[in-house]
């Protein structure tokens, strides 16, 4: 698992959900964060940042999808 920082997306997404642990393969693919009645989608575009002395990937928001009923 790799720690990532989630950037962008809707303003209602809580700050405490912005740091996630994802599988190494998801860093190079997409990550879907379940939230409310849908998913917030993030992807890595090569950027990294320092967080608490650790260099971690930044995943940027690109869309929201809704859970099918």
Secondary structure, DSSP 8 states (H G I E B T S, - for coil): -EEEEEE-S-TTS-GGGSEEEE-HHHHTSEEEEEETTEEEEEEEEEEEEEETTEEEEEEEEEEEEE---
